[in-house]
Amino acid sequence: MLFRETNEAIERGQWPGEPDKIVRFRCECSRLECGEAVEVTLAEYEHVRNFPRRFVVLRGHDLAEIETVVSGNDRFVVVEKQDAAGELAAATDPRD
């Protein structure tokens, strides 16, 4: 959830009107030591952000104990936090 706030700032800094532009966001995985980038179009990021429990992570960075992979492509997967992690993600959504 910490990296989601960083990614929100990255998105705000992009030129509007370019939904297919690929942007390097921070991986939003639960590993605090992760500093890797994930390439996501602005449209893809917006689609994920429509669901406060969902995050963009690099393939292999998902944690089955607290999240479920709901979609993906060759650049990233989208995970949805479950149970207490999902409740916390929804409660701390900066867009709410």
N, CA, C and O atoms as CSV, one atom per row, in Angstrom:
chain,resi,resn,atom,element,x,y,z
A,1,MET,N,N,0.806,-1.191,0.000
A,1,MET,CA,C,0.000,0.000,0.000
A,1,MET,C,C,0.853,1.260,0.000
A,1,MET,O,O,0.432,2.315,-0.473
A,2,LEU,N,N,2.074,1.125,0.546
A,2,LEU,CA,C,2.991,2.273,0.537
A,2,LEU,C,C,3.348,2.672,-0.895
A,2,LEU,O,O,3.414,3.858,-1.219
A,3,PHE,N,N,3.575,1.683,-1.738
A,3,PHE,CA,C,3.991,1.967,-3.109
A,3,PHE,C,C,2.830,2.498,-3.950
A,3,PHE,O,O,3.050,3.175,-4.954
A,4,ARG,N,N,1.600,2.194,-3.544
A,4,ARG,CA,C,0.444,2.711,-4.276
A,4,ARG,C,C,0.428,4.235,-4.213
A,4,ARG,O,O,0.111,4.887,-5.208
A,5,GLU,N,N,0.762,4.809,-3.068
A,5,GLU,CA,C,0.796,6.271,-2.949
A,5,GLU,C,C,1.882,6.863,-3.844
A,5,GLU,O,O,1.683,7.911,-4.459
A,6,THR,N,N,3.028,6.191,-3.915
A,6,THR,CA,C,4.093,6.626,-4.821
A,6,THR,C,C,3.604,6.598,-6.261
A,6,THR,O,O,3.845,7.534,-7.023
A,7,ASN,N,N,2.921,5.530,-6.629
A,7,ASN,CA,C,2.425,5.398,-8.002
A,7,ASN,C,C,1.335,6.420,-8.320
A,7,ASN,O,O,1.229,6.877,-9.458
A,8,GLU,N,N,0.544,6.773,-7.345
A,8,GLU,CA,C,-0.453,7.827,-7.553
A,8,GLU,C,C,0.248,9.134,-7.927
A,8,GLU,O,O,-0.216,9.857,-8.810
A,9,ALA,N,N,1.354,9.437,-7.265
A,9,ALA,CA,C,2.115,10.656,-7.573
A,9,ALA,C,C,2.747,10.561,-8.959
A,9,ALA,O,O,2.770,11.545,-9.699
A,10,ILE,N,N,3.259,9.386,-9.313
A,10,ILE,CA,C,3.824,9.199,-10.652
A,10,ILE,C,C,2.750,9.443,-11.706
A,10,ILE,O,O,2.997,10.116,-12.706
A,11,GLU,N,N,1.564,8.897,-11.481
A,11,GLU,CA,C,0.477,9.080,-12.453
A,11,GLU,C,C,0.083,10.549,-12.573
A,11,GLU,O,O,-0.132,11.039,-13.681
A,12,ARG,N,N,-0.013,11.254,-11.455
A,12,ARG,CA,C,-0.379,12.678,-11.493
A,12,ARG,C,C,0.632,13.493,-12.297
A,12,ARG,O,O,0.279,14.528,-12.862
A,13,GLY,N,N,1.875,13.041,-12.353
A,13,GLY,CA,C,2.926,13.758,-13.071
A,13,GLY,C,C,2.956,13.494,-14.565
A,13,GLY,O,O,3.803,14.048,-15.266
A,14,GLN,N,N,2.046,12.656,-15.078
A,14,GLN,CA,C,2.032,12.326,-16.502
A,14,GLN,C,C,1.180,13.324,-17.284
A,14,GLN,O,O,0.227,13.903,-16.763
A,15,TRP,N,N,1.547,13.502,-18.528
A,15,TRP,CA,C,0.780,14.374,-19.410
A,15,TRP,C,C,-0.578,13.738,-19.691
A,15,TRP,O,O,-0.624,12.570,-20.077
A,16,PRO,N,N,-1.687,14.458,-19.512
A,16,PRO,CA,C,-3.011,13.862,-19.748
A,16,PRO,C,C,-3.250,13.575,-21.235
A,16,PRO,O,O,-2.628,14.182,-22.107
A,17,GLY,N,N,-4.142,12.660,-21.495
A,17,GLY,CA,C,-4.534,12.367,-22.863
A,17,GLY,C,C,-3.677,11.330,-23.559
A,17,GLY,O,O,-3.761,11.189,-24.779
A,18,GLU,N,N,-2.854,10.600,-22.820
A,18,GLU,CA,C,-2.018,9.556,-23.403
A,18,GLU,C,C,-2.256,8.223,-22.690
A,18,GLU,O,O,-1.345,7.704,-22.045
A,19,PRO,N,N,-3.478,7.655,-22.795
A,19,PRO,CA,C,-3.808,6.448,-22.034
A,19,PRO,C,C,-2.976,5.225,-22.406
A,19,PRO,O,O,-2.848,4.308,-21.595
A,20,ASP,N,N,-2.408,5.186,-23.611
A,20,ASP,CA,C,-1.620,4.026,-24.034
A,20,ASP,C,C,-0.128,4.180,-23.772
A,20,ASP,O,O,0.663,3.301,-24.113
A,21,LYS,N,N,0.249,5.291,-23.172
A,21,LYS,CA,C,1.656,5.519,-22.845
A,21,LYS,C,C,2.086,4.562,-21.738
A,21,LYS,O,O,1.416,4.455,-20.711
A,22,ILE,N,N,3.203,3.867,-21.946
A,22,ILE,CA,C,3.735,2.973,-20.922
A,22,ILE,C,C,4.579,3.787,-19.949
A,22,ILE,O,O,5.459,4.552,-20.343
A,23,VAL,N,N,4.284,3.598,-18.672
A,23,VAL,CA,C,4.946,4.332,-17.602
A,23,VAL,C,C,5.588,3.316,-16.657
A,23,VAL,O,O,5.048,2.234,-16.428
A,24,ARG,N,N,6.737,3.680,-16.122
A,24,ARG,CA,C,7.411,2.807,-15.142
A,24,ARG,C,C,6.914,3.185,-13.741
A,24,ARG,O,O,7.275,4.224,-13.190
A,25,PHE,N,N,6.081,2.311,-13.194
A,25,PHE,CA,C,5.572,2.473,-11.843
A,25,PHE,C,C,6.384,1.582,-10.902
A,25,PHE,O,O,7.115,0.699,-11.352
A,26,ARG,N,N,6.252,1.816,-9.609
A,26,ARG,CA,C,6.849,0.924,-8.616
A,26,ARG,C,C,6.001,-0.329,-8.509
A,26,ARG,O,O,4.773,-0.260,-8.547
A,27,CYS,N,N,6.648,-1.461,-8.378
A,27,CYS,CA,C,5.944,-2.704,-8.101
A,27,CYS,C,C,5.203,-2.510,-6.777
A,27,CYS,O,O,5.793,-2.050,-5.800
A,28,GLU,N,N,3.924,-2.856,-6.740
A,28,GLU,CA,C,3.105,-2.652,-5.548
A,28,GLU,C,C,2.996,-3.925,-4.702
A,28,GLU,O,O,2.004,-4.134,-4.003
A,29,CYS,N,N,4.012,-4.757,-4.775
A,29,CYS,CA,C,3.976,-6.004,-4.004
A,29,CYS,C,C,4.146,-5.721,-2.512
A,29,CYS,O,O,4.435,-4.595,-2.107
A,30,SER,N,N,3.965,-6.750,-1.718
A,30,SER,CA,C,4.027,-6.610,-0.256
A,30,SER,C,C,5.436,-6.744,0.304
A,30,SER,O,O,5.617,-6.731,1.522
A,31,ARG,N,N,6.420,-6.871,-0.549
A,31,ARG,CA,C,7.810,-7.019,-0.100
A,31,ARG,C,C,8.428,-5.630,0.100
A,31,ARG,O,O,8.684,-4.922,-0.874
A,32,LEU,N,N,8.661,-5.251,1.314
A,32,LEU,CA,C,9.195,-3.919,1.593
A,32,LEU,C,C,10.542,-3.673,0.938
A,32,LEU,O,O,10.874,-2.530,0.623
A,33,GLU,N,N,11.330,-4.731,0.726
A,33,GLU,CA,C,12.642,-4.572,0.111
A,33,GLU,C,C,12.581,-4.448,-1.405
A,33,GLU,O,O,13.603,-4.180,-2.037
A,34,CYS,N,N,11.413,-4.636,-2.001
A,34,CYS,CA,C,11.283,-4.561,-3.459
A,34,CYS,C,C,11.402,-3.110,-3.921
A,34,CYS,O,O,10.707,-2.228,-3.416
A,35,GLY,N,N,12.266,-2.880,-4.862
A,35,GLY,CA,C,12.427,-1.553,-5.442
A,35,GLY,C,C,12.321,-1.613,-6.951
A,35,GLY,O,O,12.779,-0.708,-7.649
A,36,GLU,N,N,11.714,-2.681,-7.457
A,36,GLU,CA,C,11.659,-2.888,-8.893
A,36,GLU,C,C,10.541,-2.080,-9.547
A,36,GLU,O,O,9.565,-1.692,-8.904
A,37,ALA,N,N,10.715,-1.845,-10.824
A,37,ALA,CA,C,9.728,-1.096,-11.603
A,37,ALA,C,C,8.892,-2.071,-12.420
A,37,ALA,O,O,9.353,-3.145,-12.808
A,38,VAL,N,N,7.665,-1.673,-12.668
A,38,VAL,CA,C,6.752,-2.441,-13.499
A,38,VAL,C,C,6.210,-1.494,-14.561
A,38,VAL,O,O,5.831,-0.365,-14.252
A,39,GLU,N,N,6.172,-1.949,-15.813
A,39,GLU,CA,C,5.709,-1.102,-16.913
A,39,GLU,C,C,4.221,-1.327,-17.149
A,39,GLU,O,O,3.777,-2.442,-17.423
A,40,VAL,N,N,3.463,-0.237,-17.036
A,40,VAL,CA,C,2.008,-0.281,-17.115
A,40,VAL,C,C,1.538,0.925,-17.910
A,40,VAL,O,O,2.062,2.023,-17.726
A,41,THR,N,N,0.559,0.742,-18.793
A,41,THR,CA,C,0.009,1.922,-19.466
A,41,THR,C,C,-0.865,2.680,-18.468
A,41,THR,O,O,-1.326,2.123,-17.472
A,42,LEU,N,N,-1.077,3.945,-18.756
A,42,LEU,CA,C,-1.929,4.742,-17.875
A,42,LEU,C,C,-3.350,4.184,-17.832
A,42,LEU,O,O,-3.990,4.209,-16.781
A,43,ALA,N,N,-3.847,3.683,-18.960
A,43,ALA,CA,C,-5.190,3.093,-19.000
A,43,ALA,C,C,-5.251,1.823,-18.146
A,43,ALA,O,O,-6.229,1.597,-17.433
A,44,GLU,N,N,-4.210,1.001,-18.222
A,44,GLU,CA,C,-4.173,-0.216,-17.406
A,44,GLU,C,C,-4.139,0.132,-15.920
A,44,GLU,O,O,-4.831,-0.489,-15.112
A,45,TYR,N,N,-3.336,1.120,-15.574
A,45,TYR,CA,C,-3.239,1.518,-14.173
A,45,TYR,C,C,-4.586,2.034,-13.671
A,45,TYR,O,O,-5.014,1.690,-12.569
A,46,GLU,N,N,-5.245,2.849,-14.467
A,46,GLU,CA,C,-6.551,3.377,-14.082
A,46,GLU,C,C,-7.567,2.253,-13.891
A,46,GLU,O,O,-8.377,2.290,-12.965
A,47,HIS,N,N,-7.516,1.259,-14.771
A,47,HIS,CA,C,-8.446,0.133,-14.642
A,47,HIS,C,C,-8.226,-0.594,-13.310
A,47,HIS,O,O,-9.189,-0.920,-12.615
A,48,VAL,N,N,-6.978,-0.845,-12.959
A,48,VAL,CA,C,-6.673,-1.511,-11.689
A,48,VAL,C,C,-7.140,-0.661,-10.516
A,48,VAL,O,O,-7.696,-1.185,-9.551
A,49,ARG,N,N,-6.919,0.640,-10.592
A,49,ARG,CA,C,-7.260,1.542,-9.487
A,49,ARG,C,C,-8.760,1.704,-9.274
A,49,ARG,O,O,-9.182,2.283,-8.273
A,50,ASN,N,N,-9.576,1.194,-10.210
A,50,ASN,CA,C,-11.028,1.209,-9.999
A,50,ASN,C,C,-11.443,0.279,-8.857
A,50,ASN,O,O,-12.570,0.353,-8.370
A,51,PHE,N,N,-10.542,-0.582,-8.441
A,51,PHE,CA,C,-10.801,-1.554,-7.387
A,51,PHE,C,C,-9.776,-1.341,-6.272
A,51,PHE,O,O,-8.608,-1.682,-6.460
A,52,PRO,N,N,-10.164,-0.793,-5.125
A,52,PRO,CA,C,-9.190,-0.430,-4.090
A,52,PRO,C,C,-8.411,-1.593,-3.498
A,52,PRO,O,O,-7.387,-1.374,-2.851
A,53,ARG,N,N,-8.864,-2.812,-3.700
A,53,ARG,CA,C,-8.149,-3.984,-3.170
A,53,ARG,C,C,-7.136,-4.545,-4.173
A,53,ARG,O,O,-6.443,-5.516,-3.870
A,54,ARG,N,N,-7.046,-3.947,-5.356
A,54,ARG,CA,C,-6.175,-4.487,-6.405
A,54,ARG,C,C,-4.904,-3.674,-6.571
A,54,ARG,O,O,-4.884,-2.455,-6.399
A,55,PHE,N,N,-3.822,-4.412,-6.919
A,55,PHE,CA,C,-2.500,-3.825,-7.052
A,55,PHE,C,C,-1.780,-4.420,-8.258
A,55,PHE,O,O,-2.054,-5.551,-8.658
A,56,VAL,N,N,-0.855,-3.646,-8.836
A,56,VAL,CA,C,-0.035,-4.084,-9.963
A,56,VAL,C,C,1.306,-4.557,-9.414
A,56,VAL,O,O,2.010,-3.802,-8.744
A,57,VAL,N,N,1.657,-5.820,-9.703
A,57,VAL,CA,C,2.923,-6.365,-9.222
A,57,VAL,C,C,3.622,-7.114,-10.345
A,57,VAL,O,O,2.992,-7.531,-11.317
A,58,LEU,N,N,4.915,-7.278,-10.204
A,58,LEU,CA,C,5.673,-8.079,-11.158
A,58,LEU,C,C,5.288,-9.545,-11.002
A,58,LEU,O,O,4.962,-10.000,-9.906
A,59,ARG,N,N,5.330,-10.267,-12.100
A,59,ARG,CA,C,5.041,-11.700,-12.056
A,59,ARG,C,C,5.992,-12.359,-11.054
A,59,ARG,O,O,7.199,-12.114,-11.071
A,60,GLY,N,N,5.429,-13.198,-10.185
A,60,GLY,CA,C,6.214,-13.862,-9.156
A,60,GLY,C,C,6.296,-13.107,-7.843
A,60,GLY,O,O,6.830,-13.628,-6.865
A,61,HIS,N,N,5.773,-11.880,-7.805
A,61,HIS,CA,C,5.801,-11.083,-6.581
A,61,HIS,C,C,4.498,-11.197,-5.786
A,61,HIS,O,O,4.343,-10.545,-4.754
A,62,ASP,N,N,3.574,-12.012,-6.258
A,62,ASP,CA,C,2.319,-12.188,-5.538
A,62,ASP,C,C,2.534,-13.093,-4.324
A,62,ASP,O,O,3.404,-13.963,-4.327
A,63,LEU,N,N,1.725,-12.869,-3.289
A,63,LEU,CA,C,1.791,-13.666,-2.062
A,63,LEU,C,C,0.452,-14.372,-1.876
A,63,LEU,O,O,-0.534,-13.751,-1.478
A,64,ALA,N,N,0.421,-15.667,-2.165
A,64,ALA,CA,C,-0.818,-16.439,-2.136
A,64,ALA,C,C,-1.505,-16.413,-0.772
A,64,ALA,O,O,-2.715,-16.627,-0.691
A,65,GLU,N,N,-0.759,-16.155,0.293
A,65,GLU,CA,C,-1.340,-16.136,1.640
A,65,GLU,C,C,-2.319,-14.975,1.838
A,65,GLU,O,O,-3.247,-15.079,2.640
A,66,ILE,N,N,-2.119,-13.881,1.117
A,66,ILE,CA,C,-2.954,-12.697,1.364
A,66,ILE,C,C,-3.604,-12.127,0.113
A,66,ILE,O,O,-4.388,-11.184,0.215
A,67,GLU,N,N,-3.306,-12.670,-1.070
A,67,GLU,CA,C,-3.853,-12.093,-2.305
A,67,GLU,C,C,-4.057,-13.159,-3.370
A,67,GLU,O,O,-3.469,-14.240,-3.330
A,68,THR,N,N,-4.915,-12.810,-4.325
A,68,THR,CA,C,-5.243,-13.688,-5.438
A,68,THR,C,C,-4.897,-12.972,-6.734
A,68,THR,O,O,-5.197,-11.787,-6.883
A,69,VAL,N,N,-4.269,-13.672,-7.673
A,69,VAL,CA,C,-4.008,-13.101,-8.993
A,69,VAL,C,C,-5.320,-13.096,-9.757
A,69,VAL,O,O,-5.951,-14.140,-9.924
A,70,VAL,N,N,-5.739,-11.905,-10.229
A,70,VAL,CA,C,-7.010,-11.792,-10.947
A,70,VAL,C,C,-6.828,-11.591,-12.446
A,70,VAL,O,O,-7.750,-11.854,-13.219
A,71,SER,N,N,-5.661,-11.133,-12.866
A,71,SER,CA,C,-5.378,-10.980,-14.299
A,71,SER,C,C,-3.886,-10.736,-14.467
A,71,SER,O,O,-3.147,-10.605,-13.491
A,72,GLY,N,N,-3.466,-10.679,-15.710
A,72,GLY,CA,C,-2.066,-10.405,-15.960
A,72,GLY,C,C,-1.737,-10.399,-17.436
A,72,GLY,O,O,-2.576,-10.724,-18.277
A,73,ASN,N,N,-0.515,-10.028,-17.737
A,73,ASN,CA,C,0.003,-10.050,-19.094
A,73,ASN,C,C,1.500,-10.321,-19.019
A,73,ASN,O,O,1.998,-10.756,-17.980
A,74,ASP,N,N,2.208,-10.074,-20.087
A,74,ASP,CA,C,3.641,-10.375,-20.079
A,74,ASP,C,C,4.462,-9.375,-19.263
A,74,ASP,O,O,5.638,-9.631,-19.005
A,75,ARG,N,N,3.879,-8.239,-18.848
A,75,ARG,CA,C,4.601,-7.225,-18.075
A,75,ARG,C,C,4.301,-7.241,-16.587
A,75,ARG,O,O,5.153,-6.844,-15.791
A,76,PHE,N,N,3.117,-7.687,-16.185
A,76,PHE,CA,C,2.716,-7.626,-14.774
A,76,PHE,C,C,1.517,-8.530,-14.511
A,76,PHE,O,O,0.901,-9.056,-15.438
A,77,VAL,N,N,1.200,-8.700,-13.232
A,77,VAL,CA,C,-0.050,-9.335,-12.824
A,77,VAL,C,C,-0.788,-8.369,-11.906
A,77,VAL,O,O,-0.186,-7.502,-11.273
A,78,VAL,N,N,-2.085,-8.538,-11.850
A,78,VAL,CA,C,-2.928,-7.764,-10.946
A,78,VAL,C,C,-3.362,-8.707,-9.835
A,78,VAL,O,O,-3.897,-9.785,-10.093
A,79,VAL,N,N,-3.122,-8.285,-8.589
A,79,VAL,CA,C,-3.525,-9.087,-7.449
A,79,VAL,C,C,-4.615,-8.356,-6.681
A,79,VAL,O,O,-4.690,-7.128,-6.679
A,80,GLU,N,N,-5.452,-9.146,-6.034
A,80,GLU,CA,C,-6.485,-8.586,-5.167
A,80,GLU,C,C,-6.236,-9.085,-3.751
A,80,GLU,O,O,-6.200,-10.288,-3.492
A,81,LYS,N,N,-6.065,-8.133,-2.846
A,81,LYS,CA,C,-5.831,-8.468,-1.441
A,81,LYS,C,C,-7.098,-9.097,-0.865
A,81,LYS,O,O,-8.210,-8.686,-1.196
A,82,GLN,N,N,-6.920,-10.094,-0.002
A,82,GLN,CA,C,-8.024,-10.818,0.607
A,82,GLN,C,C,-8.079,-10.567,2.109
A,82,GLN,O,O,-7.099,-10.130,2.714
A,83,ASP,N,N,-9.219,-10.844,2.693
A,83,ASP,CA,C,-9.420,-10.819,4.143
A,83,ASP,C,C,-8.942,-9.501,4.762
A,83,ASP,O,O,-9.272,-8.425,4.263
A,84,ALA,N,N,-8.169,-9.583,5.843
A,84,ALA,CA,C,-7.730,-8.377,6.558
A,84,ALA,C,C,-6.883,-7.476,5.668
A,84,ALA,O,O,-6.979,-6.252,5.754
A,85,ALA,N,N,-6.046,-8.079,4.806
A,85,ALA,CA,C,-5.216,-7.273,3.897
A,85,ALA,C,C,-6.099,-6.494,2.919
A,85,ALA,O,O,-5.800,-5.347,2.588
A,86,GLY,N,N,-7.173,-7.111,2.463
A,86,GLY,CA,C,-8.104,-6.433,1.562
A,86,GLY,C,C,-8.850,-5.307,2.241
A,86,GLY,O,O,-9.059,-4.243,1.659
A,87,GLU,N,N,-9.251,-5.550,3.482
A,87,GLU,CA,C,-9.941,-4.503,4.247
A,87,GLU,C,C,-9.020,-3.309,4.478
A,87,GLU,O,O,-9.444,-2.159,4.359
A,88,LEU,N,N,-7.761,-3.584,4.808
A,88,LEU,CA,C,-6.807,-2.507,5.026
A,88,LEU,C,C,-6.538,-1.747,3.722
A,88,LEU,O,O,-6.439,-0.520,3.731
A,89,ALA,N,N,-6.420,-2.462,2.616
A,89,ALA,CA,C,-6.190,-1.820,1.317
A,89,ALA,C,C,-7.348,-0.883,0.966
A,89,ALA,O,O,-7.128,0.234,0.498
A,90,ALA,N,N,-8.569,-1.339,1.192
A,90,ALA,CA,C,-9.733,-0.510,0.889
A,90,ALA,C,C,-9.806,0.695,1.826
A,90,ALA,O,O,-10.144,1.800,1.402
A,91,ALA,N,N,-9.491,0.476,3.084
A,91,ALA,CA,C,-9.575,1.557,4.072
A,91,ALA,C,C,-8.528,2.633,3.860
A,91,ALA,O,O,-8.739,3.786,4.234
A,92,THR,N,N,-7.388,2.267,3.260
A,92,THR,CA,C,-6.306,3.238,3.067
A,92,THR,C,C,-6.185,3.718,1.624
A,92,THR,O,O,-5.185,4.334,1.256
A,93,ASP,N,N,-7.189,3.441,0.816
A,93,ASP,CA,C,-7.165,3.862,-0.590
A,93,ASP,C,C,-7.112,5.386,-0.666
A,93,ASP,O,O,-8.028,6.054,-0.186
A,94,PRO,N,N,-6.053,5.950,-1.264
A,94,PRO,CA,C,-5.932,7.415,-1.320
A,94,PRO,C,C,-7.003,8.081,-2.185
A,94,PRO,O,O,-7.171,9.299,-2.120
A,95,ARG,N,N,-7.719,7.317,-2.981
A,95,ARG,CA,C,-8.777,7.894,-3.821
A,95,ARG,C,C,-10.131,7.916,-3.135
A,95,ARG,O,O,-11.101,8.431,-3.690
A,96,ASP,N,N,-10.204,7.370,-1.952
A,96,ASP,CA,C,-11.493,7.362,-1.229
A,96,ASP,C,C,-11.666,8.580,-0.388
A,96,ASP,O,O,-12.689,8.728,0.280
